[in-house]
């Protein structure tokens, strides 16, 4: 797990108001 990318994803999720489904799918792809 890349903490930096994970935090960036969280920031983008909050900023862009991304749905949980897209957020989870993105995290799974990074794994």
C-alpha positions in Angstrom: 0.0 0.0 0.0 1.3 3.4 -1.0 0.5 5.9 1.8 1.3 8.9 -0.4 -1.1 7.8 -3.2 -3.7 6.8 -0.7 -3.7 10.2 1.0 -3.8 11.9 -2.4 -6.8 9.7 -3.3 -8.5 10.8 -0.1 -7.9 14.4 -0.8 -9.2 14.1 -4.4 -12.2 12.2 -3.1 -13.1 15.0 -0.7 -12.3 17.7 -3.3 -14.1 16.1 -6.2 -16.8 14.4 -4.0 -16.1 11.1 -5.7 -18.5 8.3 -5.0 -17.4 5.5 -2.6 -17.6 3.0 -5.4 -15.1 4.8 -7.6 -12.9 5.4 -4.6 -12.9 1.8 -3.6 -12.3 0.7 -7.2 -9.3 3.1 -7.5 -7.8 1.8 -4.3 -8.2 -1.8 -5.5 -6.5 -1.0 -8.8 -3.6 0.6 -6.9 -3.1 -2.6 -4.9 
